[in-house]
Structures are given as C-alpha cells and as structure tokens.
Amino acid sequence: MMGVFGDYAKYYNLLYRDKDYQKEVDYIENLIKKYSKNKVQTILDIGCGTGNHDVLFAKKGYKICGIDVSEEMINIAKSRINTLHNINFYIGKSESFRLGKKFDVVVSLFHVMSYQIKNESLYGSLKNAYEHLKADGLFIFDFWYGPAVLTDRPSIRLKELEDENLKIYRIAIPVMHPNENIVDVTFEVIIEDKINNNVNKLKETHRIRYLFLPELEFILKNIGFEILDILEWMSVDKKLSFNSWNGIIVVQK
Ligand SMILES: C[S@@+](CC[C@H](N)C(=O)[O-])C[C@H]1O[C@@H](n2cnc3c(N)ncnc32)[C@H](O)[C@@H]1O
C-alpha cells in the first residue's frame, strides 16, 4: 500500500495549479535577503514534493537540493529537471536523511513540518534541518497555526479542476483530534478521463498537526536555533493572530 502522496502525487500539480509558486519563491528570497548573514548560494528543500519551488529557485541561480519521503513525488520532481544543472532530488525522510553536506539555507514549505505529527518526528526533523546548515545558516518553514485553526475550524471543502485530459473533484473531509492537536484530512478524489471516459477514485488521509508558538520556541531554542522572525504566511509585517491559519518562522543556526 502506498503512503500519503502516493496516488495523490499524480494529480498534485493539477490540484494546486492555482498556487502561486513564483510569488512564494520571491517572498522566501526576500526573507533570505533580509536575514541571511552569509552570501546564499545553496538551498535545501525538505519535503520538496514535485519540486515546484525548487525549479524556480534553480532558475534564480541557487544550487538546490530537494528531499521528499514520497517516491512518487520525487519521480515527478526529477522529470522536471530538464536542462537545469544546479538541482538534485533525493528520496529521504525529514528526520533521518543524511546528505553529508551543509547548506546556506534550509526551507520546508507548504505545511511539511505540520505533517510531523509526533513529537519525535517534529523534533527530529527540526534537528536534522539544523545539522544540514552551515554556521549562521537560516531555516525557514511554515506551519498550521493552532490558535487560528481552533478559531476557524476546518470544514468539508469541495474543489473542482479541469485540464484538457482530466476532470477532477476533490472532497476534503476533516476530523479533529483535540487532545493530539491533529486534524485528519481525508481527501476523496474522483478523476474523470475526458478522452476515454474512465472514472478513477482515490482516497488518502493526511494527518496534520497544528502548532503553537511556545512549543515551537521551546524545541527550536533547545536545538540551538535563534528565532529571527515569526509572521503570517506571505506577509512581511503581520504578526500571528487568531486569523493566521498559516504561519512562517525564520530561525538561524
Ligand atoms: C503539501 S506537500 C508540499 C510539497 C512541496 N513543498 C510544495 O510546496 O508543493 C507535503 C510534502 O511533504 C512530504 N513529507 C511529509 N512528511 C515528510 C517527511 N517526514 N519527510 C520528507 N517528506 C515529507 C510529502 O511527501 C509531501 O510531498
């Protein structure tokens, strides 16, 4: 049986085609320019998925390495390298991969750290990011922010998408586990092949942990990071609030 981001991987880029990866990469680059003490040439992306951020970072001239636990996602990422020479993708688990080299910046984007639902995997992943950084290197990651998730709780959502070959309906059904700070989001996806009228279905449950600042601060400082900034995702000056579902944090080794 495939894990999460198994069958789902094939439809990932279509499902998230409205996500503005270019804008996100520009945003992260601005944070890097604002906070990095080092000249930044190398970036490691933990949970890189299909490589959407990585290809754009590589086009900006950075040397990029992407790691993801899902073989299916990495296969798609690898198929997109084409003529880019400054980019590499590897299969690996955030808490245990070892690349044997250190980077100027580590990023982990689109809730990857919130996928680390156990304390051990969250701690291990943050610690492993630290181990892969040069002195003074930055680690930048986003996460589901607890106070906002509990204020505006997840509800059932339907998404419909279409390209020239496929029509996709995705229903997202959340179940909350208040004592574990976890939301199980079950994605039921119906895929209609417009060419041969075949209908396929898939179902995956993604377990996502919403995080709170005191626990994050405790873990990050314990590992040795200094916290430089905590913001609402995609904002340059908004502090986190009950309305910030997605937070971003910049820490330095
Ligand atoms: C929502 S996707 C984000 C992918 C990519 N960063 C993006 O922005 O499109 C979450 C990714 O995290 C990966 N992931 C989750 N847990 C992981 C772990 N422990 N180690 C490595 N990758 C992980 C999944 O396989 C998936 O590709």
The ligand as a Tripos MOL2 file, in Angstrom:
@<TRIPOS>MOLECULE
LIG
   27    29     1     0     0
SMALL
NO_CHARGES

@<TRIPOS>ATOM
      1 C1          1.7250   19.5340    0.9380 C.3       1 LIG1
      2 S1          3.1270   18.7380    0.2710 S.3       1 LIG1
      3 C2          4.2220   20.0980   -0.0630 C.3       1 LIG1
      4 C3          5.1900   19.8010   -1.1730 C.3       1 LIG1
      5 C4          6.0530   20.9920   -1.6270 C.3       1 LIG1
      6 N1          6.8610   21.5130   -0.5440 N.3       1 LIG1
      7 C5          5.1600   22.0820   -2.1920 C.2       1 LIG1
      8 O1          5.1570   23.1810   -1.6390 O.co2     1 LIG1
      9 O2          4.4940   21.8390   -3.2200 O.co2     1 LIG1
     10 C6          3.8800   17.9940    1.6800 C.3       1 LIG1
     11 C7          5.1040   17.1510    1.2710 C.3       1 LIG1
     12 O3          5.7990   16.7720    2.4560 O.3       1 LIG1
     13 C8          6.3020   15.4660    2.2450 C.3       1 LIG1
     14 N2          6.5850   14.9020    3.5570 N.ar      1 LIG1
     15 C9          5.7270   14.7130    4.5920 C.ar      1 LIG1
     16 N3          6.3560   14.1600    5.6380 N.ar      1 LIG1
     17 C10         7.6670   14.0240    5.2620 C.ar      1 LIG1
     18 C11         8.8190   13.5260    5.9180 C.ar      1 LIG1
     19 N4          8.7660   13.0490    7.1780 N.pl3     1 LIG1
     20 N5          9.9890   13.5440    5.2520 N.ar      1 LIG1
     21 C12        10.0660   14.0160    3.9880 C.ar      1 LIG1
     22 N6          8.9990   14.4950    3.3150 N.ar      1 LIG1
     23 C13         7.8130   14.5060    3.9480 C.ar      1 LIG1
     24 C14         5.1850   14.7750    1.4850 C.3       1 LIG1
     25 O4          5.6170   13.5980    0.8420 O.3       1 LIG1
     26 C15         4.7480   15.8830    0.5300 C.3       1 LIG1
     27 O5          5.4520   15.8260   -0.6940 O.3       1 LIG1
@<TRIPOS>BOND
     1     1     2 1
     2     2     3 1
     3     2    10 1
     4     3     4 1
     5     4     5 1
     6     5     6 1
     7     5     7 1
     8     7     8 2
     9     7     9 1
    10    10    11 1
    11    11    12 1
    12    11    26 1
    13    12    13 1
    14    13    14 1
    15    13    24 1
    16    14    15 ar
    17    14    23 ar
    18    15    16 ar
    19    16    17 ar
    20    17    18 ar
    21    17    23 ar
    22    18    19 1
    23    18    20 ar
    24    20    21 ar
    25    21    22 ar
    26    22    23 ar
    27    24    25 1
    28    24    26 1
    29    26    27 1
@<TRIPOS>SUBSTRUCTURE
     1 LIG1         1 GROUP 0 **** ****
